[in-house]
Amino acid sequence: MTSTGKHQAKRLIKRPSREHIKAAMKSENEEFSVQVRSEDAKEAFTAFLEKRKPDFTRAAKSTAAV
């Protein structure tokens, strides 16, 4: 097998895993963008900025009231 043939074979072997990784990363990014906008995330960020422990029951109550 020539050097070029080896490179092509390696590329063909790696292609499916690269495509799978890209799809997994896209899916993870979509899920992260949903989670980062959640009430729990908002409470966590606010608590961090206010230097207090997060109260996730408060976030759950405001969601239940809506």
Backbone torsions as a table, in degrees:
resi	resn	phi	psi	omega
1	MET	NA	135.4	-179.8
2	THR	-77.7	166.1	178.2
3	SER	-59.1	-42.1	178.6
4	THR	-64.0	-40.0	178.5
5	GLY	-62.8	-39.2	178.0
6	LYS	-64.6	-42.9	179.8
7	HIS	-64.0	-41.1	179.1
8	GLN	-65.9	-41.0	179.9
9	ALA	-63.6	-43.5	178.6
10	LYS	-62.6	-41.7	179.6
11	ARG	-61.8	-42.2	179.8
12	LEU	-66.8	-35.5	179.2
13	ILE	-69.5	-39.5	-176.2
14	LYS	-80.1	-21.9	-174.8
15	ARG	-55.7	-50.3	-178.7
16	PRO	-59.7	-38.9	-179.2
17	SER	-70.4	-35.6	176.4
18	ARG	-63.0	-43.6	179.8
19	GLU	-65.3	-38.4	178.0
20	HIS	-65.0	-42.2	179.2
21	ILE	-64.0	-43.0	178.8
22	LYS	-61.6	-43.3	179.5
23	ALA	-65.2	-40.6	179.3
24	ALA	-65.3	-41.3	178.8
25	MET	-64.7	-39.8	178.5
26	LYS	-63.2	-44.6	179.1
27	SER	-62.8	-43.2	179.1
28	GLU	-63.6	-42.3	178.7
29	ASN	-63.0	-40.1	178.9
30	GLU	-64.2	-44.9	179.8
31	GLU	-65.4	-41.6	179.4
32	PHE	-61.0	-42.3	-179.2
33	SER	-64.3	-31.9	175.7
34	VAL	-71.1	-46.7	-176.6
35	GLN	-66.6	-36.9	-176.9
36	VAL	-68.8	-17.5	177.9
37	ARG	-95.2	2.1	-177.0
38	SER	-71.9	162.5	177.7
39	GLU	-62.1	-38.4	178.3
40	ASP	-62.8	-40.5	179.0
41	ALA	-66.3	-42.7	178.6
42	LYS	-60.5	-44.0	178.3
43	GLU	-63.4	-41.9	179.9
44	ALA	-62.9	-46.1	179.7
45	PHE	-64.4	-43.1	179.6
46	THR	-63.4	-45.3	179.3
47	ALA	-61.1	-40.9	178.4
48	PHE	-61.2	-47.3	-179.3
49	LEU	-65.7	-32.5	179.2
50	GLU	-88.1	2.2	178.9
51	LYS	54.4	50.6	176.9
52	ARG	-137.0	167.1	176.6
53	LYS	-75.6	142.0	179.4
54	PRO	-70.2	144.2	176.6
55	ASP	-113.3	90.2	-175.7
56	PHE	-73.0	-18.0	176.5
57	THR	-69.7	-33.2	178.1
58	ARG	-65.4	-41.7	179.1
59	ALA	-64.9	-39.0	179.6
60	ALA	-67.1	-37.1	179.7
61	LYS	-66.5	-41.7	-179.4
62	SER	-68.0	-31.1	176.8
63	THR	-70.9	-39.4	-178.8
64	ALA	-68.7	-29.8	-179.1
65	ALA	-72.5	-21.4	-177.5
66	VAL	-79.7	NA	NA
